[in-house]
């Protein structure tokens, strides 16, 4: 499929498409239907409730995922789906959720990309007005941080550092376009550590996780190779970042750099993107 060349124009899907599967944390089956929209940006609705416009204010803190508080309930693990939609350049679509969590599928954004490709995209005409990073902003927690810097383009940089020899230190940087997202980022799967699995399940998490939908490593090696990329973990962290940033409705014009960051830092930055330290390109200089 021919994807949009960049993120400057407005696109929706050409027809409805749906996927169902098990949620990572709940272990319960849910179904998501993507519905074309001609305006209004990205919205989400739980069961038969009216659509709610996506915004960082909807985020509620959860372990190991991004969750949205809607008027009729909480929807967890939205980041891979949101990354898929934003990553390919979709600006307007309604996400109809039946269940309490977005399906994990294979642990990446690729099944959502394939679903969108089956129906195709439709141009809505008109230009999108991106947020522009006009000053350096840093959010830090311990030795983790995320930076937004002025830059004439869309550059994303992510670094991770894990004690497991299977991952260690990894860095990945990309000048993002829809085509690069689909080829280099969307296939990267979620991952976890063998020594943490029992504690997480006891805490009511990862009830739907398995070696079929997540990469798992011990201190030295991967338990379910092969990897899709040699540095698949850091690419998946970049995938998560894209999904969380999409809560502001469009990508910023700037350079976003993250080190050992997670959903909490990502969504805090998304909130900053939506308020005073950023301005629309249409704003006066």
Helices and strands as residue ranges (DSSP letters): E 9-13, E 17-22, E 29-36, E 42-46, E 52-53, G 56-58, E 59-62, E 65-70, E 73-75, H 79-87, E 93-98, H 110-119, E 121-127, E 131-133, E 137-141, E 144-149, E 154-161, E 169-175, H 178-180, I 181-185, E 191-193, G 194-196, H 197-202, E 215-217, H 232-245, G 246-248, E 252-259, H 263-273, E 278-280
